Amino acid sequence: MKHPAAKIIFFVLVCSLFTVSALAQITIMEPGFRAVVLNSDLSDPQDITVFHPGGVYGANLFVTEYDTNTVSKINPAGNKSVLSTSVIYPVAILFGHGAFGNHLYVSESYSTDGNIVKVAPTGVKTTFASGIDSPLDMVWGPGGAFGSDLYVASANANKIVTVSAAGAVSDFLSNLDRPSVLAFSQGGAFGEYLYVTNTDDGQVVRIDANKNVDVFVTDLPRPIGLAFGYNTPFGDFLYISDKNTGKILKISPSGAVSTFADGFDGPVEIHFSEGGLYGNDMLVADGDSGRIVRIISLGTPTITITPFPGEVGQGPFALGFTVSDPQGLSNLTDFHFLYNGIDVTEAIVNYLVASIVNIDENSVEFSVGGITLPSGTHTIEIVASDAEGHTGHGKVTYSIQ
């Protein structure tokens, strides 16, 4: 929907505000992107997650540092502080939601009998699930036929397991070859599959809900991380880190492989965020160099929404979001406000305009007060596009008990 009022309903953060330095040695093969170091003071960083689902954790990135048994947090200015030093061999990290609660989950990748632990905002660790051999990655089930449990790559056992909200571990699929990283596709051209890097075979395989396995890409030197660029300026492609070559590879839905970026030093995980400060960025844990690298899209809209899910209960609250564009709001052409997947823009556009609290040439801020949500799960997604065809997304999910 292109509404006349849409041009005053958009947001983009100026990408260079919260970065450390440009990386001359990293080459991006496509125009419109730039690599910067967010932090270079890490000890073998493995995985990244962005604070989104719980206000008590603060507006930080969270990183696992394998060599020092540390979970660290990085603030928007790129400064690191330690959250916990009690997580042993930490690798995978993500935030929970729904029945799993707004907790920070981390894998302890013992060769045998590894654990999934919860780390509180104070750094205190509690065991959530155990008995998983070398848990290298975790991803939430997308619902539907796959369910909503936690999927875990048990690398040394050559299998994938699921973990329920009660912490019960069950086998999902065996006879893989060192599965390392997992990512669910979101339908469309990539279908509805669980994509897995079989690192030792140099393959990416995909698994359907009936547990049928299909080789999607092969003959890769050493694929580790993978993530979909869905709803980002990076497009609907699958991105893979290759640890041996230092490349980030771009995979089309047909399986065609091209190099997106080169010059990394042992890249491990790739992360895309659902909105927020890093909502239009690719984040890479560059293990051997001890860096978190941020690849930003130049001039692309980005949407930030508050409050965070952990800050919303049954009482009324004010929904805030900011929209800006370094080229000016007049460069924005399209806007959509979705509630639980339904585009409600046309119905509420006049209310949104009345909720503007601040506006200048490049940004506009909204505060929509008096919102009360019933029990259940509620998703708000805001999408903005500019005249050059860039699209920014912001998304937040509130679980009301």
Backbone hydrogen bonds in HBPLUS format (Angstrom, degrees):
<---DONOR---> <-ACCEPTOR-->    atom                        ^
c    i                          cat <-CA-CA->   ^        H-A-AA   ^      H-
h    n   atom  resd res      DA  || num        DHA   H-A  angle D-A-AA Bond
n    s   type  num  typ     dist DA aas  dist angle  dist       angle   num
A0006-ALA N   A0003-HIS O   2.84 MM   3  5.14 155.4  1.90 113.6 122.0     1
A0008-ILE N   A0005-ALA O   3.14 MM   3  5.95 168.9  2.15 123.2 126.7     2
A0009-ILE N   A0006-ALA O   2.99 MM   3  5.19 154.7  2.05 122.8 120.6     3
A0302-THR N   A0011-PHE O   2.55 MM 291  5.43 135.3  1.74 122.6 138.0     4
A0017-LEU N   A0014-VAL O   3.18 MM   3  6.03 172.5  2.19 132.1 133.2     5
A0020-VAL N   A0037-VAL O   2.92 MM  17  5.38 146.0  2.04 152.3 163.4     6
A0037-VAL N   A0021-SER O   2.88 MM  16  5.48 153.9  1.95 152.7 159.9     7
A0023-LEU N   A0035-ALA O   3.21 MM  12  5.82 148.2  2.31 144.4 140.5     8
A0027-THR N   A0262-ASP O   2.84 MM 235  5.25 156.9  1.89 147.2 154.9     9
A0262-ASP N   A0027-THR O   2.93 MM 235  5.25 150.5  2.01 143.7 153.4    10
A0029-MET N   A0260-PHE O   2.84 MM 231  5.29 170.8  1.84 149.0 151.7    11
A0298-LEU N   A0032-GLY O   2.93 MM 266  5.42 163.0  1.96 140.4 145.9    12
A0034-ARG N   A0296-ILE O   3.00 MM 262  5.42 147.6  2.11 146.7 155.9    13
A0296-ILE N   A0034-ARG O   2.84 MM 262  5.42 160.1  1.88 162.5 159.2    14
A0036-VAL N   A0294-ARG O   2.90 MM 258  5.31 154.6  1.96 144.3 152.6    15
A0294-ARG N   A0036-VAL O   2.81 MM 258  5.31 170.1  1.82 166.0 168.2    16
A0038-LEU N   A0292-ILE O   2.86 MM 254  5.53 167.2  1.87 164.4 167.5    17
A0292-ILE N   A0039-ASN O   2.85 MM 253  5.40 150.9  1.93 155.4 162.3    18
A0042-LEU N   A0290-GLY O   3.15 MM 248  4.53 148.1  2.25 139.2 138.5    19
A0066-TYR N   A0044-ASP O   3.20 MM  22  5.58 156.5  2.26 137.6 132.4    20
A0046-GLN N   A0064-THR O   2.95 MM  18  5.59 153.5  2.02 150.8 157.6    21
A0064-THR N   A0047-ASP O   3.22 MM  17  5.63 154.1  2.29 144.2 149.6    22
A0049-THR N   A0062-PHE O   2.96 MM  13  5.33 146.0  2.08 148.6 156.7    23
A0062-PHE N   A0049-THR O   2.84 MM  13  5.33 160.1  1.88 162.8 167.1    24
A0051-PHE N   A0060-ASN O   2.88 MM   9  5.46 159.8  1.92 165.7 172.2    25
A0057-TYR N   A0054-GLY O   3.14 MM   3  5.99 168.3  2.16 127.8 131.0    26
A0058-GLY N   A0055-GLY O   3.27 MM   3  5.73 161.3  2.31 112.8 118.2    27
A0060-ASN N   A0058-GLY O   2.98 MM   2  5.68 129.9  2.24 107.8  92.9    28
A0061-LEU N   A0074-ILE O   2.89 MM  13  5.00 162.5  1.92 144.3 149.0    29
A0074-ILE N   A0061-LEU O   2.81 MM  13  5.00 153.8  1.88 136.9 144.6    30
A0063-VAL N   A0072-SER O   2.88 MM   9  5.26 161.1  1.92 146.1 151.7    31
A0072-SER N   A0063-VAL O   2.89 MM   9  5.26 159.2  1.93 158.1 160.9    32
A0065-GLU N   A0070-THR O   2.80 MM   5  5.10 169.4  1.81 166.0 163.5    33
A0070-THR N   A0065-GLU O   3.21 MM   5  5.10 167.3  2.23 146.7 147.3    34
A0069-ASN N   A0066-TYR O   3.48 MM   3  5.43 171.3  2.49 104.7 107.2    35
A0071-VAL N   A0084-SER O   2.85 MM  13  5.17 161.0  1.89 150.6 155.0    36
A0083-LEU N   A0071-VAL O   2.86 MM  12  5.58 154.7  1.92 148.3 155.4    37
A0084-SER N   A0071-VAL O   3.08 MM  13  5.17 157.3  2.14 143.8 147.5    38
A0073-LYS N   A0081-SER O   2.84 MM   8  5.50 168.9  1.85 166.1 169.6    39
A0081-SER N   A0073-LYS O   2.90 MM   8  5.50 151.1  1.99 158.0 166.7    40
A0075-ASN N   A0079-ASN O   2.98 MM   4  5.51 156.5  2.04 153.9 153.5    41
A0078-GLY N   A0075-ASN O   2.80 MM   3  5.40 166.0  1.82 127.9 131.8    42
A0109-SER N   A0089-TYR O   2.96 MM  20  5.41 170.2  1.97 144.1 141.2    43
A0091-VAL N   A0107-SER O   3.17 MM  16  5.72 148.6  2.27 146.8 153.9    44
A0107-SER N   A0092-ALA O   2.94 MM  15  5.17 155.2  2.00 139.3 142.9    45
A0094-LEU N   A0105-TYR O   2.99 MM  11  5.41 154.6  2.06 149.7 155.6    46
A0105-TYR N   A0094-LEU O   2.76 MM  11  5.41 166.2  1.78 175.5 179.2    47
A0096-GLY N   A0103-HIS O   2.78 MM   7  5.22 157.9  1.83 155.3 162.0    48
A0100-PHE N   A0097-HIS O   2.98 MM   3  5.31 145.3  2.11 142.5 136.5    49
A0101-GLY N   A0098-GLY O   3.06 MM   3  5.57 163.9  2.09 115.5 120.7    50
A0119-VAL N   A0104-LEU O   2.84 MM  15  5.42 161.1  1.88 155.7 162.3    51
A0106-VAL N   A0117-VAL O   2.89 MM  11  5.37 158.9  1.94 151.1 156.9    52
A0117-VAL N   A0106-VAL O   2.80 MM  11  5.37 171.3  1.81 164.9 164.9    53
A0108-GLU N   A0115-ASN O   2.74 MM   7  4.99 169.8  1.75 147.0 150.2    54
A0110-TYR N   A0108-GLU O   3.00 MM   2  5.93 138.2  2.18  98.5  90.2    55
A0115-ASN N   A0108-GLU O   3.06 MM   7  4.99 142.2  2.21 132.0 141.5    56
A0134-SER N   A0110-TYR O   2.79 MM  24  5.21 142.4  1.93 166.3 166.2    57
A0114-GLY N   A0132-ILE O   2.61 MM  18  4.76 135.7  1.80 117.1 126.4    58
A0132-ILE N   A0114-GLY O   3.07 MM  18  4.76 173.8  2.08 134.4 132.8    59
A0116-ILE N   A0129-ALA O   2.80 MM  13  5.02 161.0  1.84 143.8 144.5    60
A0128-PHE N   A0116-ILE O   2.78 MM  12  5.51 157.8  1.83 150.0 154.9    61
A0129-ALA N   A0116-ILE O   3.04 MM  13  5.02 157.1  2.09 140.9 143.8    62
A0118-LYS N   A0126-THR O   2.79 MM   8  5.32 163.4  1.81 161.6 166.9    63
A0126-THR N   A0118-LYS O   2.95 MM   8  5.32 152.5  2.02 149.7 158.2    64
A0120-ALA N   A0124-VAL O   2.89 MM   4  5.26 167.2  1.90 154.0 155.0    65
A0123-GLY N   A0120-ALA O   2.79 MM   3  5.15 162.1  1.83 116.7 122.9    66
A0155-ALA N   A0134-SER O   3.04 MM  21  5.46 140.6  2.20 149.7 139.8    67
A0136-LEU N   A0153-ALA O   2.98 MM  17  5.68 146.4  2.10 161.2 165.5    68
A0153-ALA N   A0137-ASP O   2.97 MM  16  5.30 157.7  2.02 140.6 147.3    69
A0139-VAL N   A0151-TYR O   2.92 MM  12  5.28 146.4  2.04 146.0 154.5    70
A0151-TYR N   A0139-VAL O   2.80 MM  12  5.28 173.5  1.81 166.0 165.4    71
A0141-GLY N   A0149-ASP O   2.82 MM   8  5.33 154.7  1.88 158.4 167.1    72
A0143-GLY N   A0147-GLY O   2.80 MM   4  4.18 148.7  1.90 135.2 124.6    73
A0147-GLY N   A0144-GLY O   3.09 MM   3  5.37 147.2  2.20 106.5 116.2    74
A0150-LEU N   A0163-VAL O   3.05 MM  13  5.02 164.7  2.07 154.9 150.6    75
A0163-VAL N   A0150-LEU O   2.75 MM  13  5.02 144.5  1.88 142.1 153.3    76
A0152-VAL N   A0161-VAL O   2.81 MM   9  5.29 164.8  1.84 158.5 160.1    77
A0161-VAL N   A0152-VAL O   2.93 MM   9  5.29 159.8  1.98 153.6 157.8    78
A0154-SER N   A0159-LYS O   2.87 MM   5  5.36 150.2  1.96 153.1 161.5    79
A0157-ALA N   A0154-SER O   3.22 MM   3  5.55 133.2  2.46 104.7 117.1    80
A0159-LYS N   A0154-SER O   3.23 MM   5  5.36 173.7  2.24 143.9 145.1    81
A0158-ASN N   A0155-ALA O   3.00 MM   3  5.08 157.1  2.06 105.5 112.6    82
A0176-LEU N   A0158-ASN O   2.92 MM  18  4.84 167.9  1.93 145.0 141.2    83
A0160-ILE N   A0173-LEU O   2.84 MM  13  5.33 156.0  1.89 154.4 162.6    84
A0172-PHE N   A0160-ILE O   2.84 MM  12  5.51 158.2  1.88 147.8 148.2    85
A0173-LEU N   A0160-ILE O   3.15 MM  13  5.33 158.9  2.19 142.0 145.2    86
A0162-THR N   A0170-SER O   2.77 MM   8  5.31 159.8  1.81 155.9 163.0    87
A0170-SER N   A0162-THR O   2.88 MM   8  5.31 157.7  1.93 154.0 159.6    88
A0164-SER N   A0168-ALA O   2.95 MM   4  5.24 155.5  2.02 141.8 148.1    89
A0167-GLY N   A0164-SER O   2.88 MM   3  5.16 162.6  1.91 111.9 117.3    90
A0180-SER N   A0197-THR O   2.90 MM  17  5.58 158.9  1.94 160.0 167.1    91
A0197-THR N   A0181-VAL O   3.12 MM  16  5.55 154.7  2.18 149.7 156.9    92
A0183-ALA N   A0195-TYR O   2.94 MM  12  5.20 142.9  2.08 149.2 153.5    93
A0195-TYR N   A0183-ALA O   2.76 MM  12  5.20 164.9  1.78 156.7 154.9    94
A0185-SER N   A0193-TYR O   3.03 MM   8  5.66 163.1  2.06 157.6 163.0    95
A0187-GLY N   A0191-GLY O   3.04 MM   4  4.29 129.9  2.30 140.5 131.0    96
A0191-GLY N   A0188-GLY O   3.06 MM   3  5.40 160.6  2.10 112.2 118.3    97
A0194-LEU N   A0207-ILE O   2.84 MM  13  5.03 159.3  1.89 144.1 150.8    98
A0207-ILE N   A0194-LEU O   2.85 MM  13  5.03 148.9  1.95 132.5 142.8    99
A0196-VAL N   A0205-VAL O   2.84 MM   9  5.33 159.4  1.88 158.0 161.2   100
A0205-VAL N   A0196-VAL O   2.89 MM   9  5.33 153.4  1.96 155.7 160.1   101
A0198-ASN N   A0203-GLN O   2.86 MM   5  5.09 149.3  1.96 134.6 143.9   102
A0201-ASP N   A0198-ASN O   3.16 MM   3  5.64 135.1  2.37 111.1 122.8   103
A0203-GLN N   A0198-ASN O   3.20 MM   5  5.09 171.0  2.21 141.6 140.4   104
A0202-GLY N   A0199-THR O   3.04 MM   3  5.12 152.0  2.12 104.1 113.0   105
A0220-LEU N   A0202-GLY O   2.97 MM  18  4.52 167.6  1.98 134.6 134.6   106
A0204-VAL N   A0217-VAL O   2.83 MM  13  5.04 155.8  1.89 144.3 145.5   107
A0216-PHE N   A0204-VAL O   2.82 MM  12  5.56 148.1  1.92 145.4 155.9   108
A0217-VAL N   A0204-VAL O   3.07 MM  13  5.04 160.6  2.11 140.2 144.5   109
A0206-ARG N   A0214-ASP O   2.81 MM   8  5.35 158.9  1.86 154.9 162.1   110
A0214-ASP N   A0206-ARG O   2.91 MM   8  5.35 156.7  1.97 155.1 162.7   111
A0208-ASP N   A0212-ASN O   3.11 MM   4  5.53 153.4  2.18 145.9 152.8   112
A0211-LYS N   A0208-ASP O   2.88 MM   3  5.26 158.4  1.93 120.1 122.4   113
A0243-LYS N   A0222-ARG O   3.01 MM  21  5.69 144.0  2.15 163.7 152.6   114
A0224-ILE N   A0241-SER O   2.86 MM  17  5.62 164.7  1.89 167.0 168.1   115
A0241-SER N   A0225-GLY O   2.93 MM  16  5.00 154.5  1.99 127.3 134.1   116
A0227-ALA N   A0239-TYR O   2.94 MM  12  5.39 145.2  2.06 145.1 155.4   117
A0239-TYR N   A0227-ALA O   2.84 MM  12  5.39 175.8  1.85 158.3 159.7   118
A0229-GLY N   A0237-PHE O   3.00 MM   8  5.61 164.3  2.03 163.9 169.0   119
A0232-THR N   A0229-GLY O   3.08 MM   3  5.54 123.3  2.41 150.9 143.2   120
A0235-GLY N   A0232-THR O   3.18 MM   3  5.84 171.1  2.19 120.4 122.5   121
A0237-PHE N   A0235-GLY O   2.88 MM   2  5.63 134.5  2.09 106.0  91.9   122
A0238-LEU N   A0251-ILE O   3.04 MM  13  4.97 168.0  2.05 148.0 148.9   123
A0251-ILE N   A0238-LEU O   2.73 MM  13  4.97 157.5  1.78 153.9 160.7   124
A0240-ILE N   A0249-LEU O   2.92 MM   9  5.01 155.6  1.98 136.5 144.1   125
A0249-LEU N   A0240-ILE O   2.68 MM   9  5.01 164.2  1.71 158.7 158.9   126
A0242-ASP N   A0247-LYS O   2.90 MM   5  5.42 163.7  1.93 165.7 166.1   127
A0246-GLY N   A0242-ASP O   2.98 MM   4  5.77 137.0  2.17 150.1 160.7   128
A0264-PHE N   A0246-GLY O   2.97 MM  18  4.38 154.4  2.04 145.7 137.4   129
A0248-ILE N   A0261-ALA O   2.86 MM  13  5.03 162.8  1.89 140.2 143.2   130
A0260-PHE N   A0248-ILE O   2.84 MM  12  5.60 153.4  1.91 152.9 161.5   131
A0261-ALA N   A0248-ILE O   3.19 MM  13  5.03 159.1  2.23 138.4 141.0   132
A0250-LYS N   A0258-SER O   2.74 MM   8  5.24 170.9  1.75 157.0 159.8   133
A0258-SER N   A0250-LYS O   2.98 MM   8  5.24 149.3  2.08 144.8 154.3   134
A0252-SER N   A0256-ALA O   3.02 MM   4  5.25 158.6  2.06 143.8 150.3   135
A0255-GLY N   A0252-SER O   2.90 MM   3  5.20 161.6  1.93 114.4 120.5   136
A0288-ASP N   A0265-ASP O   3.04 MM  23  5.45 123.3  2.37 141.9 154.2   137
A0287-GLY N   A0266-GLY O   2.96 MM  21  5.28 119.5  2.34 134.2 129.6   138
A0268-VAL N   A0285-ALA O   2.77 MM  17  5.50 166.0  1.79 167.2 171.7   139
A0285-ALA N   A0269-GLU O   2.99 MM  16  5.35 164.8  2.01 151.0 155.8   140
A0271-HIS N   A0283-LEU O   2.80 MM  12  5.04 151.3  1.88 150.1 155.7   141
A0283-LEU N   A0271-HIS O   2.95 MM  12  5.04 168.9  1.96 153.0 155.7   142
A0276-GLY N   A0303-ILE O   3.07 MM  27  6.13 151.3  2.15 146.8 148.8   143
A0279-GLY N   A0276-GLY O   3.07 MM   3  4.99 164.6  2.09 114.2 114.5   144
A0281-ASP N   A0278-TYR O   3.04 MM   3  5.16 167.3  2.05 118.6 119.6   145
A0282-MET N   A0295-ILE O   2.98 MM  13  5.05 162.1  2.01 145.4 151.2   146
A0295-ILE N   A0282-MET O   2.79 MM  13  5.05 174.7  1.79 159.3 161.0   147
A0284-VAL N   A0293-VAL O   2.87 MM   9  5.12 157.9  1.92 151.1 157.4   148
A0293-VAL N   A0284-VAL O   2.93 MM   9  5.12 163.3  1.96 152.9 154.7   149
A0286-ASP N   A0291-ARG O   2.92 MM   5  5.23 155.3  1.99 156.3 161.4   150
A0290-GLY N   A0286-ASP O   3.08 MM   4  6.06 121.9  2.43 148.5 164.5   151
A0291-ARG N   A0286-ASP O   3.30 MM   5  5.23 157.4  2.36 142.2 141.7   152
A0290-GLY N   A0287-GLY O   3.19 MM   3  5.28 147.3  2.30 101.2 110.9   153
A0306-THR N   A0320-GLY O   2.79 MM  14  5.08 167.2  1.81 154.4 155.7   154
A0320-GLY N   A0306-THR O   2.77 MM  14  5.08 165.1  1.79 143.4 148.0   155
A0311-GLU N   A0308-PHE O   2.92 MM   3  5.54 162.1  1.96 122.9 128.8   156
A0312-VAL N   A0309-PRO O   3.16 MM   3  5.53 169.5  2.17 120.5 120.9   157
A0317-PHE N   A0371-ILE O   2.82 MM  54  5.24 143.6  1.95 136.5 147.4   158
A0371-ILE N   A0317-PHE O   2.92 MM  54  5.24 157.6  1.97 160.4 156.0   159
A0319-LEU N   A0368-VAL O   2.81 MM  49  4.98 153.4  1.88 146.9 140.4   160
A0368-VAL N   A0319-LEU O   2.71 MM  49  4.98 173.9  1.71 153.9 153.4   161
A0321-PHE N   A0366-PHE O   3.25 MM  45  5.38 150.2  2.34 126.6 133.9   162
A0366-PHE N   A0321-PHE O   2.83 MM  45  5.38 161.4  1.87 158.9 165.4   163
A0323-VAL N   A0364-VAL O   2.71 MM  41  5.15 163.9  1.74 157.3 163.2   164
A0364-VAL N   A0323-VAL O   2.50 MM  41  5.15 145.1  1.61 152.0 165.2   165
A0325-ASP N   A0362-ASN O   2.54 MM  37  5.09 142.4  1.67 144.1 157.9   166
A0328-GLY N   A0325-ASP O   2.81 MM   3  5.06 163.6  1.84 117.5 121.2   167
A0331-ASN N   A0328-GLY O   3.01 MM   3  5.67 164.7  2.03 118.5 123.6   168
A0329-LEU N   A0361-GLU O   2.96 MM  32  6.22 161.7  1.99 162.1 160.2   169
A0332-LEU N   A0329-LEU O   3.05 MM   3  5.56 165.7  2.07 116.9 121.5   170
A0387-ALA N   A0331-ASN O   2.88 MM  56  5.69 141.2  2.03 163.5 175.3   171
A0333-THR N   A0385-SER O   2.90 MM  52  5.84 159.5  1.94 139.3 146.2   172
A0385-SER N   A0334-ASP O   3.06 MM  51  5.12 157.3  2.11 138.7 139.7   173
A0336-HIS N   A0383-VAL O   2.88 MM  47  5.11 150.3  1.97 151.1 154.7   174
A0383-VAL N   A0336-HIS O   2.95 MM  47  5.11 163.1  1.98 149.1 153.6   175
A0344-VAL N   A0337-PHE O   2.88 MM   7  5.87 156.4  1.94 163.6 169.3   176
A0338-LEU N   A0381-GLU O   2.79 MM  43  5.07 175.4  1.79 165.1 165.2   177
A0381-GLU N   A0338-LEU O   2.96 MM  43  5.07 163.4  1.98 144.3 148.7   178
A0339-TYR N   A0342-ILE O   2.87 MM   3  5.24 155.6  1.93 148.5 147.0   179
A0342-ILE N   A0339-TYR O   3.01 MM   3  5.24 166.1  2.03 113.0 117.2   180
A0340-ASN N   A0379-THR O   2.76 MM  39  4.84 171.6  1.77 150.5 153.5   181
A0347-ALA N   A0344-VAL O   3.10 MM   3  5.42 120.5  2.47 104.0 118.6   182
A0348-ILE N   A0344-VAL O   3.21 MM   4  6.43 141.4  2.37 153.4 164.2   183
A0348-ILE N   A0345-THR O   3.14 MM   3  5.47 133.1  2.37 104.5 116.3   184
A0349-VAL N   A0345-THR O   2.91 MM   4  5.57 121.7  2.26 158.6 170.1   185
A0351-TYR N   A0348-ILE O   2.98 MM   3  5.20 118.6  2.36 104.6 120.3   186
A0352-LEU N   A0348-ILE O   2.92 MM   4  6.22 153.2  1.99 157.6 166.4   187
A0353-VAL N   A0349-VAL O   3.00 MM   4  6.25 161.5  2.04 150.4 154.6   188
A0354-ALA N   A0350-ASN O   3.09 MM   4  6.29 152.6  2.16 140.1 147.3   189
A0355-SER N   A0352-LEU O   2.90 MM   3  4.95 143.2  2.03 100.0 111.8   190
A0356-ILE N   A0353-VAL O   3.35 MM   3  5.62 167.8  2.36 111.3 112.2   191
A0367-SER N   A0355-SER O   3.04 MM  12  5.53 159.0  2.08 146.7 151.6   192
A0357-VAL N   A0365-GLU O   2.84 MM   8  5.72 163.1  1.87 147.7 153.5   193
A0365-GLU N   A0358-ASN O   2.72 MM   7  5.06 164.0  1.74 157.2 157.6   194
A0360-ASP N   A0363-SER O   2.86 MM   3  5.47 160.7  1.89 163.6 164.5   195
A0376-GLY N   A0400-ILE O   2.87 MM  24  5.20 162.8  1.90 140.0 143.0   196
A0400-ILE N   A0376-GLY O   2.84 MM  24  5.20 165.6  1.86 162.0 157.5   197
A0378-HIS N   A0398-TYR O   2.84 MM  20  5.15 159.9  1.88 151.0 157.8   198
A0398-TYR N   A0378-HIS O   2.75 MM  20  5.15 163.9  1.77 159.9 159.9   199
A0380-ILE N   A0396-VAL O   2.90 MM  16  5.47 167.5  1.92 166.2 170.0   200
A0396-VAL N   A0380-ILE O   2.93 MM  16  5.47 153.9  2.00 155.0 163.4   201
A0382-ILE N   A0394-GLY O   2.76 MM  12  5.11 160.5  1.80 150.8 157.6   202
A0394-GLY N   A0382-ILE O   2.85 MM  12  5.11 145.7  1.97 151.3 158.6   203
A0384-ALA N   A0392-GLY O   2.92 MM   8  5.22 162.2  1.95 149.1 154.0   204
A0392-GLY N   A0384-ALA O   2.71 MM   8  5.22 162.9  1.74 160.0 165.9   205
A0386-ASP N   A0390-HIS O   2.94 MM   4  5.51 147.5  2.04 150.2 158.8   206
A0389-GLY N   A0386-ASP O   3.07 MM   3  5.53 163.9  2.09 116.9 120.3   207
